[in-house]
Amino acid sequence: MAARGLRACRLARLTLFLILIHLGVASATALTSAALPINAPQNRVCLGTETFTSKQFTRIGLSLTGLAYVVLLLVIALIGWKCLGYV
């Protein structure tokens, strides 16, 4: 009986971890698209009105993408590994 409860607990932790991973990958993918100069109507408006240059868009997008990846790795390392019992 205890083995079944332990298995269910491990399955629940693994499920939560996989959900967090998928959310992280989805948000990282969304942030990666920010590095492209023109990928949305809002960006076309900014570039069309010459508010920003393509170089500024790319520089800020790459910086935010790198920061998002670091935050994602820290969250996985600090929370995800604890949930799985690795730390």
C-alpha positions, 0 to 999 in steps of 0.5 A: 500500500505504501509503495502505491502511495509513493509511486503516486507521489512520484508521478504527481511530482513528475507531472508537475515538473513536466508541466513547468518544463513545457511552460518554460519552453513555450515562454522561451520560444515566445521570447526568442521570437522577440529577437526577430525584427519584424514578427508582429503587427506591433513591431511593424508599426514601431519600425514603420513610424521609425520609432525604433531601428531594426538594430535596436529591436534585435539588440534588445530582443537578444538581451531579453532572450538571454536573460529569459534563458538564464531565469528559466535555467535557475527556476528549473535548477532551484524548483524542478530538481527539488520536486523530483528529489534530486537536491 
